[in-house]
Amino acid sequence: MRKCDNLNGIWDFAYCGETRPEYPFTTTEFMPVPGCYDLMEPYCGKRGFAVTRRKVFAGGLVKLFIDGAGLDG
């Protein structure tokens, strides 16, 4: 039987504004995932780039399913 872990929770977060983030990036805050940063203070109504990060430790082959990721373009 396959083990599934839900990754919802508090993730590392950084708002980058109009500057496209490049790896490696530094996170400075925390944000709930799933969530909409542009609906939360101090980013309410702001547009731009943001990054979220969470470390996941897994062994062997893994399948990562991402649902509802933001769009660039």
ZAVEX-366008 format. One record per residue: x, y negated, z of N, C-alpha, C in turn; residue number from 1; residue in one letter. Coordinates in Angstrom, 3 decimals. Each point is the difference from the previous one (the first is absolute). Example, Ala and Ser with C-alpha at 12.3 -4.5 7.8 and 13.67 -1.06 7.14 Angstrom:
<sites>
n_east=13.190, n_north=5.690, n_up=7.800, ca_east=-0.890, ca_north=-1.190, ca_up=0.000, c_east=0.900, c_north=-1.200, c_up=0.000, resi=1, resn=A $
n_east=-0.350, n_north=-1.050, n_up=-0.720, ca_east=0.820, ca_north=-1.190, ca_up=0.060, c_east=-0.770, c_north=-1.090, c_up=0.730, resi=2, resn=S $
</sites>
This chain:
<sites>
n_east=0.830, n_north=1.178, n_up=0.000, ca_east=-0.830, ca_north=-1.178, ca_up=0.000, c_east=0.878, c_north=-1.246, c_up=0.000, resi=1, resn=M $
n_east=-0.369, n_north=-0.967, n_up=-0.815, ca_east=0.733, ca_north=-1.244, ca_up=-0.097, c_east=-0.299, c_north=-0.918, c_up=1.173, resi=2, resn=R $
n_east=1.041, n_north=-0.646, n_up=0.508, ca_east=-0.181, ca_north=-0.965, ca_up=1.075, c_east=-0.166, c_north=-1.384, c_up=-0.602, resi=3, resn=K $
n_east=-0.985, n_north=-0.747, n_up=0.458, ca_east=-0.244, ca_north=-1.359, ca_up=-0.471, c_east=0.131, c_north=-0.960, c_up=1.173, resi=4, resn=C $
n_east=0.682, n_north=-1.091, n_up=-0.218, ca_east=0.127, ca_north=-1.051, ca_up=1.001, c_east=-0.583, c_north=-1.284, c_up=-0.554, resi=5, resn=D $
n_east=-0.807, n_north=-0.670, n_up=0.793, ca_east=-0.567, ca_north=-1.286, ca_up=-0.367, c_east=1.001, c_north=-1.078, c_up=0.414, resi=6, resn=N $
n_east=0.410, n_north=-0.841, n_up=-0.918, ca_east=1.009, ca_north=-1.022, ca_up=0.273, c_east=-0.608, c_north=-1.365, c_up=0.343, resi=7, resn=L $
n_east=-1.320, n_north=-0.061, n_up=0.203, ca_east=-0.622, ca_north=-1.253, ca_up=0.434, c_east=0.579, c_north=-0.403, c_up=1.344, resi=8, resn=N $
n_east=0.108, n_north=-1.290, n_up=0.226, ca_east=0.517, ca_north=-0.481, ca_up=1.274, c_east=0.692, c_north=-1.336, c_up=-0.156, resi=9, resn=G $
n_east=0.910, n_north=-0.287, n_up=0.893, ca_east=0.754, ca_north=-1.255, ca_up=-0.012, c_east=1.309, c_north=0.220, c_up=-0.753, resi=10, resn=I $
n_east=0.196, n_north=-0.759, n_up=-1.073, ca_east=1.188, ca_north=0.108, ca_up=-0.844, c_east=0.834, c_north=-1.269, c_up=0.109, resi=11, resn=W $
n_east=1.278, n_north=0.103, n_up=-0.349, ca_east=0.855, ca_north=-1.174, ca_up=-0.128, c_east=-0.518, c_north=-0.832, c_up=-1.175, resi=12, resn=D $
n_east=0.098, n_north=-1.321, n_up=0.096, ca_east=-0.594, ca_north=-0.880, ca_up=-0.999, c_east=0.875, c_north=-1.237, c_up=-0.208, resi=13, resn=F $
n_east=0.043, n_north=-0.492, n_up=-1.229, ca_east=0.644, ca_north=-1.277, ca_up=-0.312, c_east=-0.767, c_north=-0.670, c_up=-1.134, resi=14, resn=A $
n_east=-0.345, n_north=-1.260, n_up=0.193, ca_east=-0.634, ca_north=-0.797, ca_up=-1.045, c_east=1.097, c_north=-0.738, c_up=-0.746, resi=15, resn=Y $
n_east=0.000, n_north=0.112, n_up=-1.325, ca_east=1.079, ca_north=-0.563, ca_up=-0.816, c_east=-0.441, c_north=-1.200, c_up=-0.825, resi=16, resn=C $
n_east=-1.271, n_north=-0.354, n_up=0.034, ca_east=-0.493, ca_north=-1.130, ca_up=-0.793, c_east=0.137, c_north=0.280, c_up=-1.486, resi=17, resn=G $
n_east=0.498, n_north=-0.962, n_up=-0.733, ca_east=0.146, ca_north=0.143, ca_up=-1.455, c_east=1.279, c_north=0.721, c_up=-0.401, resi=18, resn=E $
n_east=0.845, n_north=0.327, n_up=0.946, ca_east=1.265, ca_north=0.677, ca_up=-0.289, c_east=-0.198, c_north=1.503, c_up=-0.018, resi=19, resn=T $
n_east=0.286, n_north=0.619, n_up=-1.147, ca_east=-0.139, ca_north=1.456, ca_up=-0.112, c_east=1.052, c_north=0.657, c_up=0.901, resi=20, resn=R $
n_east=-0.426, n_north=0.874, n_up=0.915, ca_east=0.957, ca_north=0.641, ca_up=0.909, c_east=0.901, c_north=0.984, c_up=-0.735, resi=21, resn=P $
n_east=1.240, n_north=0.062, n_up=0.419, ca_east=0.947, ca_north=0.954, ca_up=-0.564, c_east=0.512, c_north=0.900, c_up=1.106, resi=22, resn=E $
n_east=0.216, n_north=1.239, n_up=-0.335, ca_east=0.482, ca_north=0.969, ca_up=0.976, c_east=1.495, c_north=-0.179, c_up=0.208, resi=23, resn=Y $
n_east=0.549, n_north=0.066, n_up=1.177, ca_east=-0.715, ca_north=0.240, ca_up=1.261, c_east=-0.623, c_north=-1.290, c_up=0.512, resi=24, resn=P $
n_east=-1.169, n_north=0.099, n_up=0.579, ca_east=-0.672, ca_north=-1.181, ca_up=0.529, c_east=-0.075, c_north=0.081, c_up=1.523, resi=25, resn=F $
n_east=-0.137, n_north=-1.161, n_up=0.600, ca_east=-0.080, ca_north=-0.091, ca_up=1.447, c_east=-1.438, c_north=-0.293, c_up=0.395, resi=26, resn=T $
n_east=-0.530, n_north=0.776, n_up=0.912, ca_east=-1.341, ca_north=-0.261, ca_up=0.504, c_east=0.117, c_north=-0.773, c_up=1.307, resi=27, resn=T $
n_east=-0.916, n_north=-0.918, n_up=0.211, ca_east=0.081, ca_north=-0.893, ca_up=1.146, c_east=-1.212, c_north=0.073, c_up=0.917, resi=28, resn=T $
n_east=-1.045, n_north=0.688, n_up=-0.437, ca_east=-1.251, ca_north=0.064, ca_up=0.761, c_east=-0.592, c_north=1.395, c_up=-0.093, resi=29, resn=E $
n_east=-1.204, n_north=0.144, n_up=0.540, ca_east=-0.737, ca_north=1.257, ca_up=-0.071, c_east=-1.397, c_north=-0.283, c_up=-0.526, resi=30, resn=F $
n_east=-0.568, n_north=0.986, n_up=-0.713, ca_east=-1.328, ca_north=-0.178, ca_up=-0.582, c_east=-0.716, c_north=1.351, c_up=0.003, resi=31, resn=M $
n_east=-1.319, n_north=-0.006, n_up=0.271, ca_east=-0.734, ca_north=1.265, ca_up=-0.064, c_east=-0.164, c_north=0.468, c_up=-1.443, resi=32, resn=P $
n_east=0.134, n_north=1.291, n_up=-0.203, ca_east=-0.198, ca_north=0.627, ca_up=-1.314, c_east=-1.016, c_north=1.118, c_up=0.186, resi=33, resn=V $
n_east=-1.087, n_north=0.044, n_up=-0.752, ca_east=-0.337, ca_north=-0.926, ca_up=-1.082, c_east=-0.436, c_north=-1.358, c_up=0.554, resi=34, resn=P $
n_east=0.168, n_north=-0.994, n_up=-0.815, ca_east=-0.376, ca_north=-1.359, ca_up=0.381, c_east=0.288, c_north=-0.962, c_up=-1.134, resi=35, resn=G $
n_east=-0.501, n_north=-1.209, n_up=0.130, ca_east=0.209, ca_north=-1.047, ca_up=-1.000, c_east=0.681, c_north=-1.175, c_up=0.680, resi=36, resn=C $
n_east=1.286, n_north=-0.158, n_up=-0.235, ca_east=0.735, ca_north=-1.060, ca_up=0.672, c_east=-0.552, c_north=-1.386, c_up=-0.334, resi=37, resn=Y $
n_east=-0.572, n_north=-0.161, n_up=-1.213, ca_east=-0.485, ca_north=-1.323, ca_up=-0.393, c_east=-1.342, c_north=-0.357, c_up=0.640, resi=38, resn=D $
n_east=-0.496, n_north=0.886, n_up=0.880, ca_east=-1.204, ca_north=-0.306, ca_up=0.768, c_east=0.323, c_north=-0.222, c_up=1.475, resi=39, resn=L $
n_east=1.288, n_north=0.038, n_up=0.344, ca_east=0.423, ca_north=-0.149, ca_up=1.386, c_east=0.878, c_north=-1.234, c_up=0.155, resi=40, resn=M $
n_east=-0.149, n_north=-0.669, n_up=1.134, ca_east=0.866, ca_north=-1.146, ca_up=0.293, c_east=1.423, c_north=0.482, c_up=0.209, resi=41, resn=E $
n_east=1.004, n_north=-0.685, n_up=-0.427, ca_east=0.017, ca_north=-1.326, ca_up=-0.623, c_east=-0.028, c_north=0.048, c_up=-1.525, resi=42, resn=P $
n_east=-0.356, n_north=1.121, n_up=-0.587, ca_east=0.059, ca_north=0.165, ca_up=-1.458, c_east=-1.362, c_north=-0.125, c_up=-0.679, resi=43, resn=Y $
n_east=-1.005, n_north=-0.388, n_up=0.743, ca_east=-1.363, ca_north=-0.064, ca_up=-0.516, c_east=-0.066, c_north=-0.864, c_up=-1.263, resi=44, resn=C $
n_east=-0.453, n_north=0.613, n_up=-1.093, ca_east=-0.163, ca_north=-0.701, ca_up=-1.261, c_east=1.275, c_north=-0.183, c_up=-0.810, resi=45, resn=G $
n_east=1.133, n_north=0.423, n_up=0.512, ca_east=1.262, ca_north=-0.165, ca_up=-0.738, c_east=0.166, c_north=1.114, c_up=-1.025, resi=46, resn=K $
n_east=0.644, n_north=-0.317, n_up=-1.087, ca_east=0.317, ca_north=0.966, ca_up=-1.045, c_east=1.501, c_north=0.164, c_up=-0.041, resi=47, resn=R $
n_east=0.451, n_north=1.140, n_up=-0.463, ca_east=1.435, ca_north=0.214, ca_up=-0.127, c_east=0.370, c_north=1.443, c_up=0.273, resi=48, resn=G $
n_east=1.285, n_north=0.228, n_up=0.179, ca_east=0.526, ca_north=1.342, ca_up=0.227, c_east=0.133, c_north=0.270, c_up=1.497, resi=49, resn=F $
n_east=-0.217, n_north=1.237, n_up=0.348, ca_east=0.233, ca_north=0.445, ca_up=1.366, c_east=0.465, c_north=1.451, c_up=-0.070, resi=50, resn=A $
n_east=0.726, n_north=0.436, n_up=1.004, ca_east=0.455, ca_north=1.386, ca_up=0.047, c_east=-0.382, c_north=0.604, c_up=1.342, resi=51, resn=V $
n_east=-0.315, n_north=1.280, n_up=-0.042, ca_east=-0.228, ca_north=0.770, ca_up=1.216, c_east=0.924, c_north=1.198, c_up=-0.037, resi=52, resn=T $
n_east=0.402, n_north=0.448, n_up=1.184, ca_east=0.942, ca_north=1.125, ca_up=0.048, c_east=-0.296, c_north=0.837, c_up=1.231, resi=53, resn=R $
n_east=0.127, n_north=1.299, n_up=-0.180, ca_east=-0.114, ca_north=0.935, ca_up=1.108, c_east=0.911, c_north=1.183, c_up=-0.273, resi=54, resn=R $
n_east=0.770, n_north=0.392, n_up=0.990, ca_east=0.878, ca_north=1.156, ca_up=-0.161, c_east=-0.801, c_north=1.275, c_up=0.214, resi=55, resn=K $
n_east=0.245, n_north=0.948, n_up=-0.893, ca_east=-0.664, ca_north=1.302, ca_up=0.070, c_east=1.074, c_north=1.059, c_up=-0.103, resi=56, resn=V $
n_east=-0.027, n_north=0.941, n_up=0.905, ca_east=0.969, ca_north=1.093, ca_up=-0.012, c_east=-0.721, c_north=1.275, c_up=-0.410, resi=57, resn=F $
n_east=0.528, n_north=0.651, n_up=-1.043, ca_east=-0.614, ca_north=1.222, ca_up=-0.507, c_east=1.105, c_north=0.944, c_up=-0.473, resi=58, resn=A $
n_east=-0.281, n_north=1.257, n_up=0.045, ca_east=0.962, ca_north=0.982, ca_up=-0.480, c_east=-0.558, c_north=0.744, c_up=-1.194, resi=59, resn=G $
n_east=0.857, n_north=0.363, n_up=-0.932, ca_east=-0.434, ca_north=0.745, ca_up=-1.169, c_east=-0.737, c_north=-0.876, c_up=-0.995, resi=60, resn=G $
n_east=-0.780, n_north=0.629, n_up=-0.853, ca_east=-0.778, ca_north=-0.715, ca_up=-1.003, c_east=-1.204, c_north=-0.648, c_up=0.657, resi=61, resn=L $
n_east=-0.273, n_north=-1.238, n_up=-0.386, ca_east=-1.149, ca_north=-0.709, ca_up=0.551, c_east=-0.779, c_north=-0.646, c_up=-1.137, resi=62, resn=V $
n_east=-1.275, n_north=-0.222, n_up=0.240, ca_east=-0.846, ca_north=-0.717, ca_up=-0.946, c_east=-0.511, c_north=-1.234, c_up=0.723, resi=63, resn=K $
n_east=0.274, n_north=-1.169, n_up=-0.567, ca_east=-0.433, ca_north=-1.259, ca_up=0.588, c_east=-1.119, c_north=-0.560, c_up=-0.860, resi=64, resn=L $
n_east=-1.164, n_north=-0.172, n_up=0.601, ca_east=-1.170, ca_north=-0.534, ca_up=-0.695, c_east=-0.242, c_north=-1.420, c_up=0.486, resi=65, resn=F $
n_east=0.047, n_north=-0.980, n_up=-0.908, ca_east=-0.198, ca_north=-1.407, ca_up=0.346, c_east=-1.309, c_north=-0.442, c_up=-0.643, resi=66, resn=I $
n_east=-0.890, n_north=-0.516, n_up=0.851, ca_east=-1.324, ca_north=-0.420, ca_up=-0.484, c_east=-0.199, c_north=-1.482, c_up=0.305, resi=67, resn=D $
n_east=-0.286, n_north=-0.796, n_up=-0.992, ca_east=-0.309, ca_north=-1.404, ca_up=0.205, c_east=1.209, c_north=-0.904, c_up=0.134, resi=68, resn=G $
n_east=1.118, n_north=0.362, n_up=-0.610, ca_east=1.189, ca_north=-0.853, ca_up=0.059, c_east=-0.249, c_north=-1.283, c_up=-0.784, resi=69, resn=A $
n_east=0.624, n_north=-1.087, n_up=0.429, ca_east=-0.171, ca_north=-1.291, ca_up=-0.673, c_east=0.599, c_north=0.009, c_up=-1.397, resi=70, resn=G $
n_east=-0.404, n_north=-0.961, n_up=-0.775, ca_east=0.440, ca_north=-0.094, ca_up=-1.392, c_east=0.913, c_north=-1.194, c_up=-0.190, resi=71, resn=L $
n_east=0.916, n_north=0.113, n_up=-0.917, ca_east=0.888, ca_north=-1.091, ca_up=-0.389, c_east=-0.244, c_north=-0.282, c_up=-1.469, resi=72, resn=D $
n_east=-0.307, n_north=-1.226, n_up=-0.313, ca_east=-0.175, ca_north=-0.310, ca_up=-1.409, c_east=-1.097, c_north=-0.948, c_up=-0.301, resi=73, resn=G $
</sites>
